Amino acid sequence: MNKSLAHKERIAGILFILPFCVSLFVFFVYALGRTFLFSLQSYDLFSAPVWNGLGNYLALVGDPLFILALKHSLAFSIVVTTLQTGLALLLAMAANKQVKGKGVFRTIYYFPSILSSAAMTLIFMWLFQRKGVLNQGLSWLSAHGGLLAVALGIFLAVQTLQFVLGRRRYDWVRWGDPFHLIVSLGVTAIATLVLAGLGVGVRDLAEPVTVTWLNTRETFGPLPRTIWAIVAMNTFTTVPTLMLLYLAGLQSIPDSLYEAARLEGASAWQQIRYITWPRLMPVSFTVVTLGIIGTLQMFDQVALLGDAAPLESKITLAYFTYHNAFPPGGTPRIGMASAGALVLALLTLVMVLIQRSVGVSETTND
């Protein structure tokens, strides 16, 4: 009876994992093997494949477009992963505060992640037009920069004055006291309106700012200006999801640890350094790993730009693979595309392994 029950349970287990095994074999093992085979051949989808050996890989090394795509993908991955990890942690710490209406703030933070990538790309393309919202905002800042600087000076002066006067009577008064902030903002707003009416700090622009963000080959630092626009877009849409992971990690840390640290006289920075950060290391490993994989394989946002940006200013490894497989008005090069795809997969694996070794090392040292 026991053998029969064990046999039935074994069959049930096999049946449960069978759909996953089939999909894994068809869409991963078979696809990977087929891609590797294509990478060793010259194939254009219309004629019979011709054996090429390592010719496609050697052609990749000598292809300036591939080298440019590799440079862009690595720089994009490092920049975006760093930005989205830091911003996700800061937003999670802000959302974890015990304040009224925090559910509304969390919803607002997370909202960009539920929008489709295509919709967000079209919105950002509109923002980054020569006469788009971003350039209009830069024009306004250029015209009112002096007024904003004066307003900032007024705010700091009023806030500091309240702090100095308050400390004379109460030792517990802090510079960022909420009541003082409200008073300072009110005084600053009134003073700014008066100065704006008098024309102080406001200048007329000869021409509005018309920076070309997309249809340009100009570079800024390690990336073209076009990809910097994609950096902003990608960071904006991915940070909220990563914020939820950090928020879950923060809520799993017992409050008793912070209470004990405060009793011992630990500052806020020391609590973050010795309590929060070490206990968030597993979450950070997950966040950074997801960031590396997602940024190295970034494709849709580049593809949706279409003719709005030149190829050299938007090319990445994923788009290089697509461009070789489906070149506009050209002959498909499936062998080159397959070789590029395998290089991208290998690069992703290497980056994740490096990140894993660094993460494990930091965890061990802590």
GIFEN-V651404 format. One record per pair of residues at least 4 apart in sequence whose ideal C-beta (glycine too) atoms are under 7 Angstrom apart, sorted by the first residue. I is the first residue (numbers start at 1). J is the second residue. Records with the same first field share a line. If there is no record, write none. Layout:
# GIFEN-V651404
I=J, J
This chain:
# GIFEN-V651404
1=5
2=6
3=7
4=8
5=9
6=10
7=11
8=12
9=13
10=14
11=15
12=16
13=17
14=18
17=21
18=22
19=23
20=24
21=25
22=26
23=27
24=28, 29
25=29, 30
26=30
27=31
28=32
29=33
30=34
31=35
32=36
33=37
34=38
35=39, 338, 341, 342
36=342
37=41
38=43, 334, 335, 338
39=56, 335, 338, 339, 342
40=51, 52, 53
41=49, 50, 51, 52, 335
42=49, 50, 52, 335
43=49, 334, 335
44=331, 332, 333, 334
45=332, 334
52=56, 335
54=58
55=59
56=60, 335, 336, 339
57=339
58=62
59=63, 336
60=66, 336, 339, 340, 343
63=67
64=68
65=69, 315, 320
66=70, 320, 340
67=71
68=72, 312, 315
69=73, 315, 316, 317, 320
70=74, 317
71=75
72=76, 223, 227, 315, 316
73=77, 296, 316, 317
74=78
75=79, 222, 223
76=80, 223, 227, 231, 295, 298, 316
77=81, 292, 295, 296
78=82
79=83, 231
80=84, 231, 234, 235, 291, 295
81=85, 288, 291, 292, 295
82=86
83=87, 235
84=88, 235, 238, 239, 242, 291
85=89, 242, 287, 288, 291
86=90
87=91, 235, 239
88=92, 239, 242, 243, 246, 287
89=93, 246
90=94
91=95, 109, 239, 243
92=96, 243, 246, 247, 250
93=250
95=102, 105, 106, 109, 243, 247
96=247, 250, 251
97=102
101=105
102=106
103=107
104=108
105=109
106=110
107=111
109=240, 243
110=240, 244
112=236, 237, 240
113=237, 240, 241
115=119, 120
116=120
117=121, 237, 300, 301
118=122, 304
119=123
120=124, 233, 237
121=125, 233, 301, 304
122=126
123=127
124=128, 229, 233
125=214, 305, 308
126=132
127=132, 133, 134
128=132, 134, 213, 214, 229
130=135, 210, 212
131=135, 210
132=136
133=137
134=138
135=139, 208, 209, 210, 211
136=140
137=141
138=142, 209, 211
139=143, 205, 208, 209
140=144
141=145
142=205, 209
143=202, 203, 205
144=148, 201, 202
145=149
146=150, 201, 203
147=151, 192, 195, 196, 200, 201, 202
148=152
149=153
150=154, 195, 200, 201
151=155, 188, 192
152=156
153=157
154=158, 188, 191
155=159, 184, 185, 188
156=160
157=161
158=162, 184, 187, 188
159=163, 175, 180, 181, 184
160=164
161=165
162=166, 180, 183, 184
163=167, 173, 175, 180
166=170, 173
167=171, 173
173=177
176=181
177=181
178=182
179=183
180=184
181=185
182=186
183=187
184=188
185=189
186=190
187=191
188=192
189=193
190=194
191=195
192=196
193=197
194=198
195=200, 201
196=202
212=216
213=225, 226, 229
214=226, 229, 305, 308, 309
215=308, 309, 310
216=225, 226, 313
217=224, 310, 312, 313
218=224, 225
219=223, 224, 225
220=225, 228
223=227, 228
224=313
226=230, 309, 313, 314
227=231, 314
228=232
229=233
230=234, 301, 302
231=235
232=236
233=237, 301
234=238, 298, 301
235=239
238=242, 294
239=243
242=246, 287
243=247
244=248
245=249, 283, 286, 287
246=250, 280, 283, 287
247=251
248=252
249=280, 283
253=257, 275, 276, 279
255=259
256=260
257=261, 275
258=262, 271, 275
259=263
260=264
261=266, 271, 275
262=266
266=270, 271
268=272
269=273
270=274
271=275, 276
272=276, 277
273=277
274=278
275=279
276=280
278=366
280=284
281=285, 359, 362, 363
282=286
283=287
284=288
285=289, 356, 359
286=290
287=291
288=292, 355
289=293, 352, 355
290=294
291=295
292=296, 348, 351, 352, 355
293=297, 348, 352
294=298
296=317, 344, 347, 348, 351
297=318, 348
298=302, 316, 318
299=303, 318, 319, 322
300=304
302=314, 316, 319
303=319, 322
305=309, 314
309=313, 314
311=315
314=319
315=319, 320
316=320
317=321, 340, 344
318=322, 344
319=323
320=324, 340
321=325, 337, 340, 341, 344
322=326
323=327
324=333, 336, 337, 340
325=332, 334, 337
326=332
327=332
333=337
334=338
335=339
336=340
337=341
338=342
339=343
340=344
341=345
342=346
343=347
344=348
345=349
346=350
347=351
348=352
349=353
350=354
351=355
352=356
353=357
354=358
355=359
356=360
357=361
358=362
359=363
360=364
361=365
362=366
